[in-house]
Amino acid sequence: MSSSSFTSSTAVAGDDISKERRLASLVIQRSRGWGALGLRDLWEFRELAYFLVVRELQGVYRQTALGMSWLFIRPLVNMVLLTVVFGGLVKVPSDNVPYPLFSLAALIPWGYFSTAVMRSSRSLVDNAQVISKVYFPRLILPLAAAISGLVDLAASLIIFMVAFVIYRLPFRWEMLLLPVLVFLVLAFALAAGLWLAALSAKYRDVSFALNFLLTALMYASPVIYSASLVPSSLQFVYQLNPMTGIIQGFRWALLGSGDAPNIMFLVSVVIILLALVSGAFIFRRTERSIVDIL
């Protein structure tokens, strides 16, 4: 063997040894800061998220005689009931707007919020068998559950537009702000779902108490009545409920009812963002021991 070939082989062997040493000294550390949320993993598993959204929709309406028709039946029945009881019997003021449209404009965000929170809050418990067998970002579960509820929101919006045409009301340029309002209610529903999913994994009582919490929040939000009926001394505290600003925003954009978004609306946006970020971190901390808990 020539000296040059011996030297090259020695150099290659030296490179291999150095690589092995570098690999041997590789240390895996826990992610900190924003990296702990694993947002990059969510994008890499986006196809799984799409599959979970489809599965969530199929599972809800599986073995039902009317199938996906319930997407339109539920908001329509709720609108009729609210109109008969509160618009006809109780005669709740509706800001000079036909009560069917007044109530339906609020049911669009509220119906989505309640549905998305219910689905996302039980996402970990319902998928316990999958979690224990396959690794994937657990954050995908409540996220897919919240996104699947947007189909319900779209169905309610279609019903509203049909009623809007029947009442022959003019279209408004403020309707172009609806995507922003939809994003806010999605963020708030996901924030609540993340907190509740982390809690329900440890305490199954959360799923039983959630129905009462949502009912209380509905009465604390201007779904049935106008926010103008709340005394001025309580308006500040009342506006701290993010659903108040969101529902008022929907009514303003769709019907011109109430005031345009103001400084308290911006406060609601800040509350939603804080709840979303903190909920994501709490959920990630719970995720590390989720297999043992479930």
N, C-alpha and C positions, 0 to 999 in steps of 0.2 A: 504493500500500500504506500502510495506517495505521501510526502509530508503535507502537501496541500489538501488532499482528500481527508487526511487524518485531522487536520486543523478544522476543516469545514464540518466534519461530523462531530467534533468536540464542541464546536460553537452551537450546533443544533441541539446537542444534548444539554448544553448549558442553558439554552433558551427554554427547553422543556422543563428543566428543573426549576428555573426561576418562575415560570408560569404556575407550576404546581405549588410553589411556595406562596405565590400571591393568592391562589385559590384557597389554599389551606388557611390563610390568615383572613379570609373574608368573614366579616361579622355582620349578622342581620340584626338591625336595631328597629325598635318600634318607631313608627312614623310620628312626627310631631307637627303641630300647627295645622295648616290647611291640608297638608299631605295626609294627615290622619283620616280625613274624610273619604279617601279613596275615590275621588271624582274621576280619575283617569280609568280606574277599573270599571266604572259605570259605562263609560263610552266603549270600552273593549267588549263588554257583555251586553251591548245594546240589542243584539238579536234575541238574547234570552229575555230581555225586558219586553220586547215586542211579543214574544210567545206568551209571557205571563199575562200581558194585557188581554190578549185574545182568549186565553184560558179563563181569565176572570170573568169576561163577558159571557162566554159559553156556559160557565158553571152557574152563573146567577139565573139564567133563563132555561137551563136544562130541565127537561121533563115538565115543562109548563105548556098548557094547551094553547095559550095565546103567544108564547114565545117572546120575540123582541117587541111585540105590540105593547107590552107593559111599559116600555120606555115612554110612550105617548099617553097611555091610560093613567098612569100614576099622577103626573102633574095636572092632567085635565080634571081628574076626580078631586084632587086637592083644591084646585081653583074653584070648582063648583061648590064644594063644601064650605070653603071660606066665604064665598060670595053669598051663599044662602044664609049662613049663620051670622057672620059678622057684617056683611054688607047689607043683608036684607032685614034680619031680625034685630041685631044689636045696633045697626046703622052707624058703624064706625066711619068717621070722616076719612075721605080718600083724596084730599087735596084737589078737589074738583076734577078728578079723573075717574072714569068708569071703574068700579071696584074690581071687576074681573081682570082688567089690565093692571090695576094697582097691585092686586095680590099676586098675579102671575109674574110681574116684573121682580117681585121679591122672592118668589118660589124658584126662579131660575138659579140664582146663586145659593140660596139656602138648601134647595133640594140636592144640588151637587155637593155642597159642603157636608151635609149630614151623611150622604151616601159614601163619599170618599173617606170620611173619618171612620165610619163603621168598618169599611173594608180594610183600610190600612192599619187600623188598630189591632185587628185580629190576624194580620198577615203572617206574623211569626208563628203563632200558635197553629194556624191552619196548615202551615207548611213545615211542621216540625220533622216529619219523616224525611223530607227532601233535604232539610238543613243538616241533618245528622249523617247523610250519606255522601253528598256532593258539595264541593266548595264553589262558591260564587259570592260576589258582594251582596251581603244580606240587605243592604240598603235598596237593592232593586225591588224587593218584595213590597214594602209600603209605597215606593214610588210607582210601581206598576198598578197597584190598587188605586192610588189617587188618580192616575192618568186615565184608567178605565172609566172613572166616573164622568169624564168629559163627554162621553157618549150620551149620558143622561142629560147633561146640561144642553147639548146640542138639540136633543129632542124637545126639551122644554122651550128652547129658543124658537124652534120651528112652530110650535103651538102658539107662542106669543105673536109671531109674525102673522099667522093666519088670523088671530083675533084682532091684531093691529089693522089689518086690511079690512076686516069686517066693520070695524068702528070708523073706518075712513079717516084715520089720523095721518098727518103728514110725517114723512120721514125727516129725521134730524141729522145734522152733520156730527152732532155729539155721539151718534152711534158708532162712529169710527174709533172711539175710545174703548169700546167693549173688549177688544183683545187685552188691553192693559188690566181692566177689571177682572177678566177671566184669569189672567196670570196671578193676580193678587189672591183671589179666592183659592186657586190651586195651591199657591205657596202656603196660605194659612191652613188649608185642609191637610197638606203634607206635614206641616209643622206640628199640628195637633196629633196627627196619626203617628209621627215618630215618637213623640212623648208617650202616647198611650200604648203603642206597640211595645216599647221598652218596659213600661210598667206592667202591662198585661202578661208579659213573659214571666214575670216574677209573682204577680198577684192576679189570679184569675177573676177576682172580684171586680176588676176594672170593666170587664165586658158586661157585667150585670148593671153596674152603676152608669155606664155610658148612655143608656137610653134616657135615664133621668137627667143627666147632665145636658144632653142635646135638647131635651124638652125645655129645661130651664133656660138654656141659651136662646132658644127660639122666642120665648116670651120676653127675654131681655134684648131682643133685636126687633127692629121695625118690620117684621114680616106681616103681621095682621093689621097693624095700625101705623100711623104716620109718626115719625120721630118728633114732629112739631107738638105732639100731645104730651111729651115728657116735660115736666116743669123745668124752667130755666135754671133753677138751683141745682138740678141733677144732670144737666146737659153735659157738663165736663166729664163726669164719671161715666155717663151713658155712652159718650163718644169714644171712650177708651176701649170699648168692645169693638174689635176690628170688623166684625160682621155688620155693625151699624153703618160704618162708612162705606163698606162694599155694597150693601143693599141700597143705601141712599144714592150711591154712584150709579147703580143700575137703573133706578127709577129716574134719576136726572138725565141719564144718557138716552133712555128709551122713551120717556114720557115728558121730560121737562119738569118733572115734579120735584119740589124741594129746591135746596140751594146747590150750587156747583161745588165741587170738592174744594175745601179750604184748608187752613193750617191743621185742623184736627184730623183731616184725612191723611195728611203727611205724617202725623203722629201715629196713626193706625198702620201706615206703611212701615215705619220704623219698628213698631211692636211686632209686626209680622216677620220682618227680616231677623230680628233678634230671636224670636221664637223658633224660626226655621234653623238658624245656625246652631243655637243651643240644643235643639232637639236632635240635630244630626250628630253632634258630638256625644250626647247622652246615648243615642242609639248605637254609635260605634263602640262605646265603652261596654254596653250590654252585649254587643255582638261577640266580644272575645270569650265570654263564658256562656253563650246562648245554648250551646249543645248540652252542657251540664244542667242548665236550668230547665230546659224543656224535657 
